[in-house]
């Protein structure tokens, strides 16, 4: 399995450092991962406590935020010239930092295209357009290679991706799109377009049974997925995915962060699950 792409052979021009942010606080993981992958991690002075990619970031950088809260005084003490966040859920943190004189950029991407655009924008913000474009080109090539490979499948499985179990919340847009790239069809494509989890709640859980998914994938953010509990839900024994043992977990750091992890390891995990389903049925 191929992981994230790492760019070498380029060095920032020291003479340009003063023109671009040099002390960056990353309040979510995806921007941290990008900066490490392109060799610009020296700019990072603080990270989210939820950061797990790359593992060395947790050892090297102070943890100054959660997702909906932050240690404002600790961030200010780091004297950042840029703070990076994600989504409206960090609007309050962003507003407080702005009031305290910190430059803030909050991304709000929810699709594969949006993730790639975020990476390009970040590269431009730090004056590293060339190597960032090389990095993005590699990510795009990996996605297209997977799409070409899975496009040969004779049958596409119906996939129910569960982001949370109580209530049942289906997958966000980039997950739905990655399922398609991996060779499956999202059971709830109409909900995937909704950016907020509360709008992806499946009002009637019986609707999941009616849609008869061939594969069930759980990624309960911050909580261990329990396939036996899924199988024990009333009426779920007749779902093909449950009856045939096609219930899987993908760890949330691989698929629920809108960044490089989802486009590399997350996509590969999806592809492996769909390929396993194909092989069990001799459908490859």
N, C-alpha and C positions, 0 to 999 in steps of 0.2 A: 504493500500500500504506500502510495506516495503522499508525503505530507505537504506542508506549506513550502512555497518556493522561496529560496534565499538568493539575494542578488549580491554578487561580488564583482570586483573589477572596477568599481566606481568609487570615487572619494568626493566628499563635499569640498568645495573650494573654500579654504579658510578665509579668503578675502571677502566672501559673500556672506559669512556668518552674521554679520551685523545687520544685514538687510532682511533677515528672516527670523522667525521665532527660534530661540535657543533654549528656552526653559518652558517645557510643555507639561501640563498636567492632563492625563488621560483618564477621564472619569468612567469610561467603559473599556472593555477589553479589546475590541476590534481595532481601535487606532493604535493601541500599544503593540498589538501583533504586527500591524503593517509597518510601524516604525522600526521594530526589531528586524523584520524580514528584509527591509531595504537598507539596513545598516545605519539607520539614523536614531538608534535607541539612546545615543548620548544626549539627545535633546530632552529626554523624558526625566522629569524630576519628581513625579508623583503618579500613582496609578490607583485603580479601583481595587478594593479588597476582594472582589470576585474574580480577579484576573488569575487565570491558570495557564494561559498560553502567551508567550513561551514560559516554561517553568522557571527559568532563570530570572524572569522579571520580578517574581515574588521575593527572590533573594536580594535583588539589586536595587529595587526602588521602594520608597516609602509608600505605604497604603494610606490614602487620604480620603477615600469616599466609598460609599456603598453604591446602590443604584438610585435610590430616591433620597439619599441623605449624604452629607459631606461634612468633613471637618474643616470648616471655612478658615479658622485661624491657622491651622496647619498648612493649608493651601497658600494662604497669604504669606506665611513665613518662608515658603519656598521661592517667593518672588517670581512667579511665572509670568511670562510675556504672552502666554496663550493657554486657555483651558478648553479642552474638547469634550463634548458630551453627546448624548444620543437621546432623541425623542422628547416629546412634551412632558414626560414624567420627570425630566430633569430641569424643567423650566424654572422651578423655584430656586434651585441651586444656581442656575445660570444667572437669574435676576440678582441674587444676593452678591455673586462675584462681580457682576457688572457694576452694581452700586458701590462696590469696594475698589473699583478701578481696574479690574482684570479684563483683558480682552477675551471674549468667549465665542466659540463657534459650536453650535449644536446641530449635528446631522440628524436627518429624519428619514433615512432610506429604508425601504421595505421590500425590495426586489433584487434579483440578481443584477439587473442593470444599475439599480441604485447603489448596490455595494461597490460595483466597479467604478461608478462615478465618484463615490465617496473617496475611494483610494486615490483616484486621479486628482481630486480636489485637494486632498491632504498633501499629496506630492507637490502640487503647485504652491500651496501655502508655505512650504518650507524651502522652495526653490530647487526641488529635486525632480523636475518633470521628466528628464530623460530616463533615469533609472526606474522611476515609478512606472513609466509607460512600458518599459521592458518587463517589469513585474506583472503589470496588468495583462500584457500580451500573453505571458505564460499562463496566467489564470484562465484567460479566455480560451487558449489552446487546449487546456485540460478539460474544460467544460465541453468544448466542441468534440474532442476525441471521445468523451463518454457518450455524448449524444449520437455520434456516428455508430458507436459500438452497440448501443442499446436499440438503435433504430432498426436493427436486423431481427429483433425478437418477433416471433410469429404472433404472440399474444401478450397483451399488456395487462398486468394485474391491477385490480382496484385496490387502492391503498388508503387506509384510514390512519392519519397521523394525529395522535392525541398529545396536546401540549400540557394539558392538566386534566385531572380525573374527577374533581368535584368542585364545580360542575365540569362536564365534559367540554373541553375547548379544543377545537381543531387547529391545524397548522396555519401559520402566517404565510404571506405571499411567497417569500423567497423559498420556504420549505416546499410549498406546493409546486413551484417552478422547478426545484431541484428533483422532486419526485418524478416529474415529467422527463427531465434530462436523463434520469436513472432508468427510465423505461416503464414507469408506472403511471397510473391515472389517479389523481386525488379524488377521494369520494365526496369532498365538500369544496369544490372549486369556487362556488359562489361565496363562501365565507372567507376564503383565503384573501380576498380583496380588502377585507376589513382590517385596518391597521391596529385596532385596539382589541385586546383579548376579550373584553366584556362583550364585544360585538361578534365574537366567534364562538360564543357559547351555543351549544346545540340544544335548543329549547326542549326537544323531545328525544331523549336517548334512544327510544325505539326506532327513530329514523336511521340510526347507525346500523341497526339490525336489518332494516328494510333495504339498505344500500348494499348489503352483503359484501363487505370487503374481503378480498383474497389475502391481504396482508394487513396486519395491525402493527403500527410502530408507536411506541410510547417514548416520550422525552419530557418527563415531569420536571420542570425547572426547579432545581434545589431539593428534589425529593426522589428517592429510589423508586424506579418503576417496578411494579409488582404484577407480572403477567398472570399469576394464579388468581389474583383478584379480578383481573379483566375477564378471564375465562369463566369465573363464577358469577358474573353478572346475569340477572334473570333474562333468559331468552338468548344469551350469547353463544350457547353451545352449538347452535345451528349455523352460526356465521362460518363461512369457509375458512377464514383465517384461524379461528379457534379450533374448529374440527380437525384441521390439517396440521396444527402446530406451527402456524406461521405468525407468531406473535413475538415481536422483537423490541429491544431497547436500543436507542442511540443516545449516548450521554449528551446532556444539554450543552456543555461547552463546545461540542463538535457541530451542533446544528442550529442552536437557538441564538447564537451571537451573529449579528449581520456583518460578518467580516470574512477574512481569508479562510478561517476554519471551516465554515459552512461550504465554501466553494471547493475545498480540497478534501479533507478527511471526512466531513459530513457527507459530501456527494459520494465519496468512495464507499462509505458505510451503506448508504442507500442503494448504490449499485450492487454491492455484494448481497444484500438482502433480496433484491429483485432477481438477481442471477440465480441465487439459491432456489427461489420459487420456480424459476424457469427450468432449472436442471431437474428438480423433483418431478416435473411433469414432462420432461423430454421435449420442452418447447423452445429450446435455444436455437 
